Amino acid sequence: MLQQGFELLVGKLLMLLRASLALGYIPTSWRHIRVVFIPKPVKPLSQVKSLRPISLMSFILKTLEKLLDRHIKDGVLVKRPLHQNQSAYKAGMSTETALFQLVHRLEKSLIHKEIALGAFQDTEGVFDNTSFSAIIMAARERRLEETCCRWVRSMLESRLVHTSIMGSSMTAKVVGGCPQGGVLFPILWNLVVDRLLTITNDLGFSTFGYADDIVIKVQGKFAHTVREIMQEALNVVVKWAEKRV
């Protein structure tokens, strides 16, 4: 219907989207999300973590998400860009960019005959565990308009998920995280983790990110000194993470 009748519907849809954003209100029918579970490759299905929950959401809600995503990327982040060492969800950057940055630093350490130590962090369950407050705080720090922040919070907090697996069904209200399969969360997570990249790099640690994958690289002439510096970096990471879950 949306595809075939777009010219007739666009005016009403625009009014609806504008009202939702202005009021920070998510219509009841948009709040209901069906979650399906996709098996992860080469993982035993007997374990919960072997299944990836994907949220099937309202197309109209995702339209407004996409418009807000464009606003953040083409407006907010133009004025206040993300850290240069973040390679995910950015035009012209990829996993290869992140790898190149790290390998380049490692090569410099080898040239100077230094010891290089790396700590690789895969942040577990960012879609499920990142607190609503951490997401909104990061958006406000980036100067995202309060109207948009209010809408994002409403979208996150008002969700009702429905799922059915192995003959059992349940409905639950979400208390944290973002819908995996939604449009906005990748850029929202970039806003959250950007603070970690900024803090660690400002303290002198070489930190690179690709979405929820972070690597910290330190170098020096003496092994015990390198270990101590890395421990300081990990302490910063732990302190940052405790405030965001």
GROMACS elastic network, one bead per residue, 0.5 to 0.9 nm:
[ bonds ]
;  ai    aj funct       b0    kb
    1     4     6  0.52742   500
    1     5     6  0.55685   500
    1     6     6  0.75929   500
    2     5     6  0.54527   500
    2     6     6  0.52570   500
    2     9     6  0.74150   500
    2    10     6  0.88362   500
    3     6     6  0.55510   500
    3     7     6  0.89410   500
    4     7     6  0.81758   500
    5     8     6  0.54865   500
    5     9     6  0.61178   500
    5    10     6  0.84437   500
    6    10     6  0.55439   500
    7    10     6  0.56031   500
    7    11     6  0.80145   500
    8    11     6  0.71829   500
    8    12     6  0.82758   500
    9    12     6  0.55189   500
    9    13     6  0.60252   500
    9    14     6  0.85744   500
   10    13     6  0.50110   500
   10    14     6  0.59887   500
   10    15     6  0.86429   500
   11    14     6  0.52197   500
   11    15     6  0.64382   500
   11    16     6  0.87620   500
   12    15     6  0.51497   500
   12    16     6  0.62106   500
   12    17     6  0.86916   500
   13    17     6  0.61079   500
   13    18     6  0.85045   500
   13    60     6  0.83343   500
   14    17     6  0.51756   500
   14    18     6  0.60555   500
   14    19     6  0.84879   500
   15    18     6  0.52111   500
   15    19     6  0.60810   500
   15    20     6  0.86084   500
   16    19     6  0.51990   500
   16    20     6  0.61870   500
   16    21     6  0.87070   500
   17    20     6  0.51576   500
   17    21     6  0.62595   500
   17    22     6  0.85749   500
   17    60     6  0.82569   500
   17    61     6  0.84107   500
   17    63     6  0.86946   500
   17    64     6  0.65186   500
   18    21     6  0.52383   500
   18    22     6  0.59884   500
   18    23     6  0.84616   500
   19    22     6  0.51155   500
   19    23     6  0.59076   500
   19    24     6  0.80739   500
   19    25     6  0.79049   500
   20    23     6  0.54453   500
   20    24     6  0.56652   500
   20    25     6  0.50143   500
   20    26     6  0.60736   500
   20    27     6  0.75643   500
   20    64     6  0.89623   500
   20   151     6  0.76474   500
   21    24     6  0.51281   500
   21    25     6  0.68807   500
   21    26     6  0.84476   500
   21    64     6  0.83628   500
   21   147     6  0.69414   500
   21   148     6  0.68201   500
   21   150     6  0.83712   500
   21   151     6  0.58098   500
   21   152     6  0.89801   500
   22    25     6  0.79287   500
   22   147     6  0.64058   500
   22   148     6  0.82322   500
   22   151     6  0.79429   500
   23    26     6  0.87201   500
   23   147     6  0.79834   500
   23   150     6  0.84906   500
   23   151     6  0.76690   500
   24   147     6  0.69728   500
   24   148     6  0.77676   500
   24   149     6  0.85801   500
   24   150     6  0.55003   500
   24   152     6  0.78633   500
   24   153     6  0.82811   500
   24   154     6  0.62577   500
   24   155     6  0.82807   500
   25   150     6  0.87184   500
   25   151     6  0.66651   500
   25   154     6  0.64813   500
   25   155     6  0.78694   500
   26    29     6  0.83267   500
   26    30     6  0.64722   500
   26    31     6  0.67028   500
   26    61     6  0.83601   500
   26   151     6  0.78810   500
   26   154     6  0.67105   500
   26   155     6  0.62655   500
   26   158     6  0.74427   500
   27    30     6  0.54526   500
   27    31     6  0.67708   500
   28    31     6  0.53635   500
   28    32     6  0.73347   500
   28   158     6  0.87399   500
   29    32     6  0.60292   500
   29    58     6  0.79701   500
   30    33     6  0.76806   500
   30    57     6  0.72980   500
   30    58     6  0.54965   500
   30    59     6  0.86487   500
   30    60     6  0.77780   500
   30    61     6  0.62336   500
   30   159     6  0.83176   500
   31    57     6  0.80976   500
   31    58     6  0.80250   500
   31    61     6  0.87373   500
   31   155     6  0.76169   500
   31   158     6  0.61730   500
   31   160     6  0.58325   500
   31   161     6  0.82115   500
   32    57     6  0.73020   500
   32    58     6  0.79763   500
   32   158     6  0.88687   500
   32   159     6  0.62048   500
   32   161     6  0.59727   500
   32   162     6  0.72223   500
   33    55     6  0.61790   500
   33    56     6  0.57343   500
   33    57     6  0.51166   500
   33    58     6  0.75185   500
   33   159     6  0.69707   500
   33   160     6  0.60452   500
   33   162     6  0.60721   500
   33   163     6  0.85831   500
   33   179     6  0.87607   500
   34    54     6  0.83090   500
   34    55     6  0.58477   500
   34    56     6  0.51483   500
   34    57     6  0.68271   500
   34   160     6  0.85447   500
   34   161     6  0.57483   500
   34   163     6  0.58678   500
   34   164     6  0.87683   500
   35    53     6  0.61063   500
   35    54     6  0.54835   500
   35    56     6  0.60279   500
   35    57     6  0.87374   500
   35   161     6  0.64781   500
   35   162     6  0.60289   500
   35   163     6  0.51179   500
   35   164     6  0.79593   500
   36    52     6  0.81535   500
   36    53     6  0.56780   500
   36    54     6  0.53879   500
   36    55     6  0.66588   500
   36    56     6  0.75937   500
   36   162     6  0.89183   500
   36   163     6  0.65407   500
   36   164     6  0.76299   500
   36   165     6  0.82613   500
   37    51     6  0.56008   500
   37    52     6  0.53503   500
   37    54     6  0.61642   500
   37    55     6  0.89377   500
   37   163     6  0.87557   500
   37   165     6  0.81796   500
   38    50     6  0.85224   500
   38    51     6  0.54253   500
   38    53     6  0.63913   500
   38    54     6  0.71622   500
   39    42     6  0.86786   500
   39    43     6  0.75185   500
   39    44     6  0.88903   500
   39    45     6  0.71809   500
   39    50     6  0.59348   500
   39    52     6  0.61185   500
   39    53     6  0.88965   500
   40    43     6  0.58289   500
   40    44     6  0.86721   500
   40    45     6  0.85358   500
   40    49     6  0.84592   500
   40    50     6  0.54099   500
   40    51     6  0.57037   500
   40    52     6  0.64688   500
   41    44     6  0.88929   500
   41    50     6  0.81530   500
   42    50     6  0.85892   500
   43    46     6  0.86791   500
   43    47     6  0.80718   500
   43    49     6  0.84830   500
   43    50     6  0.53127   500
   43    51     6  0.83894   500
   44    47     6  0.60832   500
   44    49     6  0.89861   500
   44    50     6  0.62123   500
   45    48     6  0.72901   500
   45    49     6  0.84311   500
   45    50     6  0.56538   500
   45    51     6  0.71936   500
   46    49     6  0.89323   500
   46    50     6  0.76095   500
   47    50     6  0.54906   500
   47    51     6  0.78143   500
   48    51     6  0.59951   500
   48    52     6  0.87969   500
   49    52     6  0.72101   500
   52   180     6  0.85491   500
   53   179     6  0.86839   500
   53   180     6  0.67475   500
   53   181     6  0.85550   500
   54   179     6  0.74015   500
   54   180     6  0.52840   500
   54   181     6  0.54499   500
   54   182     6  0.85582   500
   55   161     6  0.81776   500
   55   179     6  0.56971   500
   55   180     6  0.56668   500
   55   181     6  0.53724   500
   55   182     6  0.68800   500
   56    59     6  0.88884   500
   56   179     6  0.87300   500
   56   180     6  0.89209   500
   56   181     6  0.71344   500
   56   182     6  0.80592   500
   57    60     6  0.86310   500
   57    61     6  0.72287   500
   57    62     6  0.70720   500
   57   179     6  0.87225   500
   57   181     6  0.83610   500
   57   182     6  0.74423   500
   58    61     6  0.51715   500
   58    62     6  0.62825   500
   58    63     6  0.86480   500
   59    62     6  0.50356   500
   59    63     6  0.61632   500
   59    64     6  0.88835   500
   60    64     6  0.66013   500
   60    65     6  0.86960   500
   61    64     6  0.53063   500
   61    65     6  0.62596   500
   61    66     6  0.87115   500
   61   155     6  0.89588   500
   62    66     6  0.60384   500
   62    67     6  0.85834   500
   62   182     6  0.70655   500
   62   183     6  0.63998   500
   62   184     6  0.84923   500
   63    66     6  0.51263   500
   63    67     6  0.63626   500
   63    68     6  0.87443   500
   63   183     6  0.87179   500
   64    67     6  0.50529   500
   64    68     6  0.62208   500
   64    69     6  0.84851   500
   65    68     6  0.51416   500
   65    69     6  0.60287   500
   65    70     6  0.86425   500
   65   152     6  0.88019   500
   65   182     6  0.80790   500
   65   183     6  0.59293   500
   65   184     6  0.58028   500
   66    70     6  0.61816   500
   66    71     6  0.85647   500
   66   183     6  0.61022   500
   66   184     6  0.69444   500
   67    70     6  0.51333   500
   67    71     6  0.62309   500
   67    72     6  0.87716   500
   68    72     6  0.62072   500
   68    73     6  0.86423   500
   68   148     6  0.77704   500
   68   184     6  0.77023   500
   69    72     6  0.52375   500
   69    73     6  0.62668   500
   69    74     6  0.85248   500
   69   183     6  0.74307   500
   69   184     6  0.58528   500
   69   187     6  0.71778   500
   69   188     6  0.87994   500
   70    73     6  0.51873   500
   70    74     6  0.57777   500
   70    75     6  0.78231   500
   71    74     6  0.53834   500
   71    75     6  0.53232   500
   71    76     6  0.68937   500
   71    77     6  0.87862   500
   72    75     6  0.53716   500
   72    77     6  0.59773   500
   72    78     6  0.83839   500
   72   144     6  0.74733   500
   72   187     6  0.81574   500
   73    76     6  0.62577   500
   73    77     6  0.52328   500
   73    78     6  0.68531   500
   73    81     6  0.88731   500
   73    90     6  0.86298   500
   73   187     6  0.81287   500
   74    77     6  0.64544   500
   74    78     6  0.59399   500
   74    79     6  0.89456   500
   75    78     6  0.53385   500
   75    79     6  0.67262   500
   75    80     6  0.88088   500
   76    79     6  0.56129   500
   76    80     6  0.62159   500
   76    81     6  0.78091   500
   76   142     6  0.70175   500
   76   143     6  0.70772   500
   76   144     6  0.64011   500
   76   145     6  0.89781   500
   77    82     6  0.66507   500
   77   142     6  0.77739   500
   78    81     6  0.55652   500
   78    82     6  0.88938   500
   80   142     6  0.67359   500
   80   143     6  0.84545   500
   81    84     6  0.80681   500
   81   142     6  0.88690   500
   82    85     6  0.83616   500
   82    86     6  0.70253   500
   82   190     6  0.76944   500
   82   191     6  0.74181   500
   82   194     6  0.64116   500
   83    86     6  0.57263   500
   83    87     6  0.89716   500
   83   194     6  0.62632   500
   83   195     6  0.85661   500
   83   197     6  0.68159   500
   83   198     6  0.65648   500
   84    87     6  0.76032   500
   84   208     6  0.87693   500
   85    98     6  0.74042   500
   85   101     6  0.79532   500
   85   197     6  0.73825   500
   85   207     6  0.71344   500
   85   209     6  0.61542   500
   85   210     6  0.84752   500
   86    89     6  0.86782   500
   86    90     6  0.81230   500
   86    93     6  0.86260   500
   86    98     6  0.75840   500
   86   190     6  0.79329   500
   86   194     6  0.75681   500
   86   197     6  0.77474   500
   86   208     6  0.61483   500
   86   210     6  0.58289   500
   86   211     6  0.75835   500
   87    90     6  0.62327   500
   87    91     6  0.88220   500
   87    92     6  0.87088   500
   87    93     6  0.52435   500
   87    94     6  0.55335   500
   87    95     6  0.67445   500
   87    96     6  0.87054   500
   87    97     6  0.64303   500
   87    98     6  0.57975   500
   87   208     6  0.79947   500
   87   209     6  0.62486   500
   87   210     6  0.51472   500
   87   211     6  0.75373   500
   88    91     6  0.86448   500
   88    93     6  0.67518   500
   88    94     6  0.60523   500
   88    95     6  0.73316   500
   88    98     6  0.85716   500
   88   186     6  0.84319   500
   88   187     6  0.88435   500
   88   190     6  0.78654   500
   88   209     6  0.74314   500
   88   211     6  0.52262   500
   88   212     6  0.89932   500
   89    93     6  0.76084   500
   89    94     6  0.78137   500
   89   186     6  0.70075   500
   89   187     6  0.68929   500
   89   190     6  0.81296   500
   89   210     6  0.84451   500
   89   211     6  0.76701   500
   90    93     6  0.55969   500
   90    94     6  0.76543   500
   91    94     6  0.83264   500
   92    97     6  0.87146   500
   93    96     6  0.76216   500
   93    97     6  0.56526   500
   93    98     6  0.79536   500
   94    97     6  0.51404   500
   94    98     6  0.66692   500
   94    99     6  0.88185   500
   94   210     6  0.79101   500
   95    98     6  0.51299   500
   95    99     6  0.62130   500
   95   100     6  0.85535   500
   95   210     6  0.67510   500
   96    99     6  0.50410   500
   96   100     6  0.59831   500
   96   101     6  0.85942   500
   97   100     6  0.51064   500
   97   101     6  0.62737   500
   97   102     6  0.87694   500
   98   101     6  0.52637   500
   98   102     6  0.64230   500
   98   103     6  0.87152   500
   98   208     6  0.66918   500
   98   209     6  0.69426   500
   98   210     6  0.67236   500
   99   102     6  0.52019   500
   99   103     6  0.60127   500
   99   104     6  0.83843   500
   99   208     6  0.89556   500
  100   103     6  0.51561   500
  100   104     6  0.58951   500
  100   105     6  0.86047   500
  101   104     6  0.52471   500
  101   105     6  0.64738   500
  101   106     6  0.88406   500
  101   208     6  0.77370   500
  102   105     6  0.52631   500
  102   106     6  0.62900   500
  102   107     6  0.87080   500
  102   206     6  0.85887   500
  102   207     6  0.87161   500
  102   208     6  0.73390   500
  102   215     6  0.83561   500
  102   217     6  0.79423   500
  103   107     6  0.60653   500
  103   108     6  0.86191   500
  104   107     6  0.51847   500
  104   108     6  0.64038   500
  104   109     6  0.88685   500
  105   108     6  0.51560   500
  105   109     6  0.64429   500
  105   110     6  0.88468   500
  105   206     6  0.83863   500
  105   217     6  0.83096   500
  106   109     6  0.50894   500
  106   110     6  0.63396   500
  106   111     6  0.87316   500
  106   116     6  0.68109   500
  106   217     6  0.83503   500
  106   219     6  0.86955   500
  107   110     6  0.50447   500
  107   111     6  0.62023   500
  107   112     6  0.87045   500
  108   111     6  0.50837   500
  108   112     6  0.63295   500
  108   113     6  0.85560   500
  108   114     6  0.86231   500
  109   112     6  0.51888   500
  109   113     6  0.60236   500
  109   114     6  0.50421   500
  109   115     6  0.68863   500
  109   116     6  0.64739   500
  109   219     6  0.68031   500
  109   220     6  0.81898   500
  110   114     6  0.59339   500
  110   115     6  0.76952   500
  110   116     6  0.80873   500
  111   114     6  0.77290   500
  113   220     6  0.88681   500
  113   221     6  0.76739   500
  114   219     6  0.62443   500
  114   220     6  0.52841   500
  114   221     6  0.50440   500
  114   222     6  0.80229   500
  115   218     6  0.83295   500
  115   219     6  0.53743   500
  115   220     6  0.53425   500
  115   221     6  0.58019   500
  115   222     6  0.69612   500
  115   223     6  0.67599   500
  115   226     6  0.74663   500
  116   217     6  0.68517   500
  116   218     6  0.58049   500
  116   220     6  0.67991   500
  116   221     6  0.88827   500
  116   223     6  0.88808   500
  116   226     6  0.76708   500
  117   216     6  0.82068   500
  117   217     6  0.56816   500
  117   218     6  0.54484   500
  117   219     6  0.62129   500
  117   220     6  0.88855   500
  117   223     6  0.89494   500
  117   226     6  0.70115   500
  117   227     6  0.77630   500
  117   230     6  0.76235   500
  118   215     6  0.66415   500
  118   216     6  0.55359   500
  118   218     6  0.65700   500
  118   219     6  0.87831   500
  118   230     6  0.81504   500
  119   214     6  0.82168   500
  119   215     6  0.55576   500
  119   216     6  0.51759   500
  119   217     6  0.65683   500
  119   218     6  0.88519   500
  119   230     6  0.78576   500
  119   234     6  0.83352   500
  120   213     6  0.73754   500
  120   214     6  0.59290   500
  120   216     6  0.66010   500
  120   217     6  0.87930   500
  121   124     6  0.88568   500
  121   212     6  0.80106   500
  121   213     6  0.57104   500
  121   215     6  0.59797   500
  121   216     6  0.82092   500
  122   212     6  0.59925   500
  122   214     6  0.64334   500
  122   215     6  0.86855   500
  123   126     6  0.63673   500
  123   212     6  0.53304   500
  123   213     6  0.63647   500
  123   214     6  0.78330   500
  124   127     6  0.86275   500
  124   128     6  0.88417   500
  124   129     6  0.83630   500
  124   212     6  0.80014   500
  125   128     6  0.51693   500
  125   129     6  0.57293   500
  125   130     6  0.79173   500
  125   177     6  0.85496   500
  126   129     6  0.52466   500
  126   130     6  0.53902   500
  126   177     6  0.68455   500
  126   178     6  0.82053   500
  126   189     6  0.80303   500
  126   212     6  0.72174   500
  126   245     6  0.87154   500
  127   130     6  0.65421   500
  127   176     6  0.84897   500
  127   178     6  0.50817   500
  127   179     6  0.66459   500
  127   180     6  0.61002   500
  127   185     6  0.77845   500
  127   189     6  0.86539   500
  128   131     6  0.85412   500
  128   176     6  0.62081   500
  128   178     6  0.62768   500
  128   179     6  0.79048   500
  128   180     6  0.83206   500
  129   176     6  0.58044   500
  129   178     6  0.83013   500
  129   244     6  0.83129   500
  129   245     6  0.55765   500
  130   133     6  0.84996   500
  130   134     6  0.68665   500
  130   135     6  0.73388   500
  130   176     6  0.63183   500
  130   178     6  0.76912   500
  130   189     6  0.85146   500
  130   192     6  0.88811   500
  130   244     6  0.58261   500
  131   134     6  0.52866   500
  131   135     6  0.65790   500
  131   136     6  0.88920   500
  131   175     6  0.82310   500
  131   176     6  0.52184   500
  131   177     6  0.58192   500
  131   178     6  0.88933   500
  131   243     6  0.87988   500
  131   244     6  0.57738   500
  132   135     6  0.52430   500
  132   136     6  0.63068   500
  132   137     6  0.85402   500
  132   153     6  0.68521   500
  132   156     6  0.71438   500
  132   157     6  0.76930   500
  132   175     6  0.81681   500
  132   176     6  0.59810   500
  132   177     6  0.66266   500
  132   178     6  0.84179   500
  132   244     6  0.86611   500
  132   245     6  0.87203   500
  133   136     6  0.52138   500
  133   137     6  0.58950   500
  133   138     6  0.84915   500
  133   153     6  0.84127   500
  133   244     6  0.77723   500
  134   137     6  0.50859   500
  134   138     6  0.61306   500
  134   139     6  0.86387   500
  134   192     6  0.68152   500
  134   243     6  0.75394   500
  134   244     6  0.52185   500
  134   245     6  0.76562   500
  135   138     6  0.52652   500
  135   139     6  0.63061   500
  135   140     6  0.87614   500
  135   152     6  0.89564   500
  135   153     6  0.84659   500
  135   177     6  0.88877   500
  135   188     6  0.65297   500
  135   189     6  0.73070   500
  135   191     6  0.75856   500
  135   192     6  0.60322   500
  135   244     6  0.82319   500
  136   139     6  0.50133   500
  136   140     6  0.61482   500
  136   141     6  0.85451   500
  136   149     6  0.62161   500
  136   150     6  0.83999   500
  136   152     6  0.77095   500
  136   153     6  0.68772   500
  136   188     6  0.87341   500
  136   192     6  0.88068   500
  137   140     6  0.51745   500
  137   141     6  0.61445   500
  137   142     6  0.87005   500
  137   149     6  0.89754   500
  137   192     6  0.81760   500
  138   141     6  0.50776   500
  138   142     6  0.63954   500
  138   143     6  0.88598   500
  138   188     6  0.79819   500
  138   189     6  0.88447   500
  138   191     6  0.55813   500
  138   192     6  0.52187   500
  138   193     6  0.86226   500
  138   194     6  0.85606   500
  138   195     6  0.80437   500
  139   142     6  0.51429   500
  139   143     6  0.65288   500
  139   144     6  0.54981   500
  139   145     6  0.85052   500
  139   149     6  0.68107   500
  139   188     6  0.73736   500
  139   191     6  0.65021   500
  139   192     6  0.78387   500
  140   144     6  0.54021   500
  140   145     6  0.74136   500
  140   146     6  0.74373   500
  140   149     6  0.71665   500
  141   144     6  0.75703   500
  141   191     6  0.87724   500
  142   191     6  0.75768   500
  143   146     6  0.82625   500
  144   147     6  0.83941   500
  144   148     6  0.67032   500
  144   149     6  0.66777   500
  145   148     6  0.53839   500
  145   149     6  0.63647   500
  145   150     6  0.87616   500
  146   150     6  0.60202   500
  146   151     6  0.85378   500
  147   150     6  0.52478   500
  147   151     6  0.63630   500
  147   152     6  0.87982   500
  148   151     6  0.50815   500
  148   152     6  0.61755   500
  148   153     6  0.86510   500
  149   152     6  0.51336   500
  149   153     6  0.62152   500
  149   154     6  0.86001   500
  150   153     6  0.52436   500
  150   154     6  0.62055   500
  150   155     6  0.86350   500
  151   154     6  0.50560   500
  151   155     6  0.60764   500
  151   156     6  0.86213   500
  152   155     6  0.50447   500
  152   156     6  0.61948   500
  152   157     6  0.86000   500
  152   184     6  0.89770   500
  153   156     6  0.51562   500
  153   157     6  0.60066   500
  153   158     6  0.83832   500
  154   157     6  0.52423   500
  154   158     6  0.57919   500
  154   159     6  0.85489   500
  155   158     6  0.57246   500
  155   159     6  0.66907   500
  156   159     6  0.61324   500
  156   174     6  0.78322   500
  156   175     6  0.84485   500
  156   176     6  0.78100   500
  156   177     6  0.76806   500
  156   178     6  0.64993   500
  156   179     6  0.81401   500
  157   160     6  0.88423   500
  157   173     6  0.81349   500
  157   174     6  0.66273   500
  157   175     6  0.67179   500
  157   176     6  0.77501   500
  158   173     6  0.74503   500
  158   174     6  0.75370   500
  159   172     6  0.85821   500
  159   173     6  0.61021   500
  159   174     6  0.59113   500
  159   175     6  0.88176   500
  159   179     6  0.89254   500
  160   171     6  0.67736   500
  160   172     6  0.57014   500
  160   174     6  0.63508   500
  161   170     6  0.82219   500
  161   171     6  0.55726   500
  161   172     6  0.54471   500
  161   173     6  0.63899   500
  161   174     6  0.71131   500
  162   169     6  0.74237   500
  162   170     6  0.58879   500
  162   172     6  0.67750   500
  163   168     6  0.83314   500
  163   169     6  0.56702   500
  163   170     6  0.56888   500
  163   171     6  0.66171   500
  163   172     6  0.88645   500
  164   167     6  0.66472   500
  164   168     6  0.54819   500
  164   170     6  0.65651   500
  165   168     6  0.54372   500
  165   169     6  0.65553   500
  166   169     6  0.84974   500
  174   177     6  0.78598   500
  174   178     6  0.87858   500
  176   245     6  0.83886   500
  177   180     6  0.89178   500
  177   185     6  0.89685   500
  177   245     6  0.87723   500
  178   181     6  0.89333   500
  178   182     6  0.76274   500
  178   184     6  0.86373   500
  178   185     6  0.61860   500
  179   182     6  0.53103   500
  179   183     6  0.86646   500
  179   184     6  0.89430   500
  179   185     6  0.73867   500
  180   183     6  0.86288   500
  180   185     6  0.77124   500
  181   185     6  0.84896   500
  182   185     6  0.63990   500
  182   186     6  0.84865   500
  183   186     6  0.72093   500
  183   187     6  0.85011   500
  184   187     6  0.58898   500
  184   188     6  0.62098   500
  184   189     6  0.87335   500
  185   189     6  0.58449   500
  185   190     6  0.84022   500
  186   189     6  0.52525   500
  186   190     6  0.63433   500
  186   191     6  0.88934   500
  186   211     6  0.73575   500
  187   191     6  0.64296   500
  187   192     6  0.88244   500
  187   211     6  0.89758   500
  188   191     6  0.51102   500
  188   192     6  0.64569   500
  188   193     6  0.88750   500
  189   193     6  0.60871   500
  189   194     6  0.82457   500
  189   211     6  0.73475   500
  189   212     6  0.79683   500
  190   193     6  0.53202   500
  190   194     6  0.57673   500
  190   210     6  0.89900   500
  190   211     6  0.66169   500
  190   212     6  0.85096   500
  191   194     6  0.52726   500
  191   195     6  0.74035   500
  192   195     6  0.63039   500
  192   196     6  0.79503   500
  192   244     6  0.83403   500
  193   196     6  0.53121   500
  193   197     6  0.66574   500
  193   198     6  0.88276   500
  193   209     6  0.85111   500
  193   211     6  0.81637   500
  193   212     6  0.78749   500
  194   197     6  0.51498   500
  194   198     6  0.61632   500
  194   199     6  0.86259   500
  194   209     6  0.87614   500
  195   198     6  0.50889   500
  195   199     6  0.60879   500
  195   200     6  0.86010   500
  195   240     6  0.85505   500
  196   199     6  0.52076   500
  196   200     6  0.61018   500
  196   201     6  0.83976   500
  196   207     6  0.87774   500
  196   236     6  0.83461   500
  196   237     6  0.70597   500
  196   240     6  0.67991   500
  196   241     6  0.87581   500
  197   200     6  0.54865   500
  197   201     6  0.60092   500
  197   202     6  0.83506   500
  197   206     6  0.88621   500
  197   207     6  0.60874   500
  197   208     6  0.69908   500
  197   209     6  0.73759   500
  197   214     6  0.86493   500
  198   201     6  0.54071   500
  198   202     6  0.59357   500
  198   203     6  0.85688   500
  198   207     6  0.86326   500
  199   202     6  0.52191   500
  199   203     6  0.62728   500
  199   204     6  0.89196   500
  199   205     6  0.89415   500
  199   236     6  0.82587   500
  200   203     6  0.51308   500
  200   204     6  0.65851   500
  200   205     6  0.54463   500
  200   206     6  0.73064   500
  200   207     6  0.64884   500
  200   216     6  0.84619   500
  200   233     6  0.68544   500
  200   236     6  0.73239   500
  200   237     6  0.80955   500
  201   204     6  0.51056   500
  201   206     6  0.55966   500
  201   207     6  0.59333   500
  201   208     6  0.88221   500
  202   205     6  0.73301   500
  203   206     6  0.89700   500
  203   233     6  0.85610   500
  204   207     6  0.89609   500
  204   218     6  0.86707   500
  205   216     6  0.67100   500
  205   217     6  0.65653   500
  205   218     6  0.60471   500
  205   219     6  0.89993   500
  205   229     6  0.83950   500
  205   230     6  0.82966   500
  205   233     6  0.69516   500
  206   215     6  0.82247   500
  206   216     6  0.56910   500
  206   217     6  0.51511   500
  206   218     6  0.63983   500
  207   214     6  0.70458   500
  207   215     6  0.56906   500
  207   217     6  0.63238   500
  207   218     6  0.88586   500
  208   213     6  0.84519   500
  208   214     6  0.57929   500
  208   215     6  0.54291   500
  208   216     6  0.66308   500
  208   217     6  0.84852   500
  209   212     6  0.71664   500
  209   213     6  0.57391   500
  209   215     6  0.65048   500
  209   216     6  0.89458   500
  210   213     6  0.51849   500
  210   214     6  0.64643   500
  210   215     6  0.88899   500
  211   214     6  0.77829   500
  216   230     6  0.79704   500
  216   233     6  0.77053   500
  216   234     6  0.85617   500
  217   230     6  0.78777   500
  218   226     6  0.65136   500
  218   227     6  0.86543   500
  218   229     6  0.71148   500
  218   230     6  0.64392   500
  218   233     6  0.89286   500
  219   222     6  0.87279   500
  219   223     6  0.89241   500
  219   225     6  0.88983   500
  219   226     6  0.60156   500
  219   229     6  0.86871   500
  220   223     6  0.73560   500
  220   225     6  0.70563   500
  220   226     6  0.57331   500
  221   225     6  0.78589   500
  221   226     6  0.77868   500
  222   225     6  0.54364   500
  222   226     6  0.63393   500
  222   227     6  0.88225   500
  223   226     6  0.51304   500
  223   227     6  0.62144   500
  223   228     6  0.87245   500
  224   227     6  0.51080   500
  224   228     6  0.62760   500
  224   229     6  0.87138   500
  225   228     6  0.51531   500
  225   229     6  0.62235   500
  225   230     6  0.86121   500
  226   229     6  0.51611   500
  226   230     6  0.61580   500
  226   231     6  0.86421   500
  227   230     6  0.51240   500
  227   231     6  0.62021   500
  227   232     6  0.87384   500
  228   231     6  0.50982   500
  228   232     6  0.63649   500
  228   233     6  0.87714   500
  229   232     6  0.51305   500
  229   233     6  0.63947   500
  229   234     6  0.88106   500
  230   234     6  0.62158   500
  230   235     6  0.86085   500
  231   234     6  0.50321   500
  231   235     6  0.61485   500
  231   236     6  0.87060   500
  232   235     6  0.51113   500
  232   236     6  0.64812   500
  232   237     6  0.88901   500
  233   236     6  0.51832   500
  233   237     6  0.64804   500
  233   238     6  0.88862   500
  234   238     6  0.62223   500
  234   239     6  0.86221   500
  235   238     6  0.51577   500
  235   239     6  0.62021   500
  235   240     6  0.85928   500
  236   239     6  0.51992   500
  236   240     6  0.61584   500
  236   241     6  0.86351   500
  237   240     6  0.51179   500
  237   241     6  0.61060   500
  237   242     6  0.86702   500
  238   241     6  0.51110   500
  238   242     6  0.61723   500
  238   243     6  0.89447   500
  239   242     6  0.53839   500
  239   243     6  0.69418   500
  240   243     6  0.57071   500
  240   244     6  0.70002   500
  241   244     6  0.52729   500
  241   245     6  0.67300   500
  242   245     6  0.61059   500
